[in-house]
Each structure stands twice: as structure tokens, then as C-alpha cells.
Amino acid sequence: MIDMGNQVQVAGQYDLMKGNQLVTALAFNYDRKESEMIFYDETMIQEKIETLKLENWTYFNINSRS
């Protein structure tokens, strides 16, 4: 785990280097809301489909035991 603390002040894509060798690429969002994980539940998905009047759309519930 790499703890960046508050060292990254600008959103963007960065390369993590060890000497001249690329270790990995990293991306940072300055506004943490961009990284916030919010998920729709089944009801919310169905409501969105109806509100947007989407056609030819199928919703599969992978947790259903049918």
C-alpha cells in the first residue's frame, strides 16, 4: 500500500517510477466526490429505465435464485 498523504494536490495521471523504471500508473481525482462509490438498487434501476423511457432493455438480478 502506498500512502500519498496530502502530497498530490492536482488531479491527473501520474507514473510511479523507481529510478528510470516505470512501476505503475496512478490516477488521482482532486474532488473526492468523483471517486465516491454510489450504487443503484433494483428499484432505482427500474425507475431510471421507466423515467428515461428506455426500450429494448433487460435487467438481470444476479442474486435471484430462479
Legacy VTK file of the C-alpha trace (Angstrom):
# vtk DataFile Version 3.0
C-alpha trace
ASCII
DATASET POLYDATA
POINTS 66 float
0.000 0.000 0.000
1.214 3.440 -0.890
0.140 6.300 1.346
0.307 9.533 -0.623
-0.895 11.611 2.312
-1.829 15.040 1.006
1.119 15.245 -1.375
-0.975 15.055 -4.559
-2.713 18.419 -4.930
-3.582 18.271 -8.640
-5.902 15.735 -10.257
-4.321 13.793 -13.063
-2.486 10.720 -14.189
0.940 10.021 -12.788
3.687 7.457 -13.324
5.247 5.821 -10.269
8.909 5.399 -11.077
11.720 3.509 -9.395
14.787 5.142 -10.831
14.195 5.097 -14.590
11.854 2.103 -14.424
8.066 2.519 -14.554
6.465 0.674 -11.642
2.823 1.552 -12.353
0.489 4.300 -13.457
-1.766 6.064 -10.960
-4.730 8.419 -11.333
-5.982 10.867 -8.724
-9.257 12.784 -8.531
-8.895 16.011 -6.609
-12.605 16.279 -5.890
-13.182 13.093 -3.882
-16.845 13.075 -4.968
-15.623 11.786 -8.341
-14.400 8.640 -6.597
-17.445 8.139 -4.406
-18.940 4.714 -4.979
-22.727 5.043 -5.181
-24.776 2.126 -6.427
-28.374 1.906 -7.585
-30.563 -0.772 -6.080
-33.029 -2.765 -8.203
-35.892 -0.320 -7.632
-33.781 2.679 -8.590
-32.637 0.954 -11.797
-36.204 0.114 -12.763
-37.279 3.709 -12.071
-34.460 5.070 -14.249
-35.414 2.731 -17.097
-39.032 3.937 -16.892
-38.151 7.623 -16.476
-35.794 7.567 -19.464
-38.318 5.530 -21.469
-35.615 3.077 -22.474
-36.667 0.404 -24.925
-35.108 -2.971 -25.631
-33.627 -3.043 -22.146
-33.294 -6.057 -19.867
-32.326 -6.037 -16.236
-30.858 -9.215 -14.747
-30.711 -9.731 -10.997
-27.667 -11.947 -10.445
-28.728 -12.535 -6.848
-32.073 -14.031 -7.873
-32.379 -17.793 -7.340
-34.871 -18.607 -10.082
LINES 1 67
66 0 1 2 3 4 5 6 7 8 9 10 11 12 13 14 15 16 17 18 19 20 21 22 23 24 25 26 27 28 29 30 31 32 33 34 35 36 37 38 39 40 41 42 43 44 45 46 47 48 49 50 51 52 53 54 55 56 57 58 59 60 61 62 63 64 65
